[in-house]
Amino acid sequence: MALMERQKVVLAKADAPSNIAIVKYWGKQAIQEPVNPSISFTLSRARTETKVSYTAVRKELKIDFLFEGKRKKAFIPKLEKLIQALLPRMPFLQSGELFIESSNTFPHSSGIASSASAMAALVKGLYSIHQQLSQDDDSKMDAQKISAMARLGSGSACRSTLPGWVLWGETAEYASSSNLYGCSINELVHPLFLQLQDSILLIRSGAKSVSSSAGHALMKDHPYRQGRIQQANKHTAELLRALKMGDFTAFAGICEAEALSLHGLMMSSSPPYTLMAPESLAAIETIRSFRLQHNIPLTFTLDAGPNIHLIYPNEVKQEVLPFIEDCLKPLCENKTVIYDELSIQ
């Protein structure tokens, strides 16, 4: 009977959204802690869906991982690193068999925060199994705890565990801020910024030439490290004010300055590298020209990749969609645009 109990399969399903940072997280300290605060919003349709099954049949832990139906041994070391970090919180991970199946609704490793959504979904699934094994009467997931654990897998994953606007990193502008987990700031945000559209221009879908982890590591001895930290703190304070006041002009200025600063830091790293494509620059100039000509509130940002997030209020959606179809789609790989929006669910 005891053997049967040990061999019982425990199942969990979880999903988590990608997020797009307006003030960027770039540079680490300690264990996956940021050197500067960041502010993001989570998306609705760009998500990772994960299934986890656990069986206590081994004295050591064995991990089997499938991404979109294919075994991916290259992902195992990163999963093992996360699990080692989670052991103090989830001791069941010391032994047994873990079978993980993961899939995205958007391209992986192309600069759309796939590691954030993947790690957030996985931690949610593992925590669900932990609750089942420990027969925890509280079926609710502790949002702060989940965010802190997701951070151990991918720093920005701590922001993908919460809906809407999320602040991560200590700042004097928000008393409850922390380097260990993300904080929801939806209550501070003007209604204009709770209905944002995010149309992701898929300029290139392939994996990046330099991973975000490698990019973070290059910030350690970056010649502009201190200046970047000061800039991010200044932009955090300014963005919080813009979000509160519903000031889209100020928001757009911060949004674009942060995006281009991020890529400037990459190009001035040692060794330097470039993740933007020629079509990325063409799209940026097209967006700015359209905005100037038509006086429509829209802006853009990029994560660590060539793809562009076109961000605009829901109230101008019908004016922006034809512009995307006619002018921006031709710049995208296979004319692919992911039409998404901020999620507060």
Buried (B, 14 or more C-beta within 10 A) or exposed (E): EEEEEEEEEBEBEBBBBBBBBBBBBBBBEEEBBBBBBBBBBBBBBBBBBBBBBBBBBEEEBEBEBBBEEEEBEEBBEBBEEBBEBBEEBBEBBEBBBBBBBBBBBBBBBBBBBBBBBBBBBBBBBBBBBBBBBEEEEEEEBEBBBBBBBBBBBBBBBBBBBBBBBBBBBBBEBBEEBBBBBBBBBBEBBBEBBBEBBBBBBBBBBEEBEBEBEEBBEBBEEBEBBEEBBEBBBEBBBBBBBBBEEBBBEBBBBBBBBBBBBBBEBBEEBEEEBEBBBEBBBBBBEBBBEBBEEEEBBBBBBBBBBBBBBBBBBEEBBEEBBEBBEEBBBEBBBEEBBBBBBBBBE
